[in-house]
Amino acid sequence: MSTTCPERFQARPDPIHRSRSPQAGFTLVSMLFILVVLAVLGAAMAKFSMRQQLGSSSELAAAKAMQAAIAGLEWASFQLLRNPPPPAAAPACFGKTSIALPGGLSDFVVTVSCSLSSSSDGGDNFNFYQITATACNAPSAGACPSTAPLNPSYVERQLSRRLVR
């Protein structure tokens, strides 16, 4: 072979700079992967945020229900201890009473019930009152506790108090 032969000096393909066709589309695949990951993260953050808001509103409703039940106990205590004022004879128990509350507790109804037992010690007679206040935000037929199928936002609190007069 001669040194002037054109075959010998032909350019050979460089192994480092080969054709880019095997890598074509890699950027598209990686971008799709990143978009899918970002979409999943966004959905997870939205769900987490929604759960946080539901939890906060549920805690607020529970605190309001507790305040409503306390208000029911206070109303019943007044009815039994101060109405009529002592030294008048102790009143009989009132019937089951439902109270719609005003203001910030207007979403709640309190149902207050009373039971009476009497006892004497020596010459003194005592009346023992057991009062129970049940507050809820979805009463059935205007009274708590609800007998309807419960929804996730239903809140109920029940408190009891024993009084002597």
Buried (B, 14 or more C-beta within 10 A) or exposed (E): EEEEEEEEEEEEEEEEEEEEEEEEEEEEEEEEEEEEEEEEEEEEEEEEEEEEEEEEEBEEBBEBBBBBBBBBBEBBBEBBBEEEEEEEEBBEBBEEBBBEBEEEBEBBBBBBBBEBEEEEEEEEEEBEBBBBBBBBBBBEEEBBBBEEEEEEEBBBBBBEBEBEB
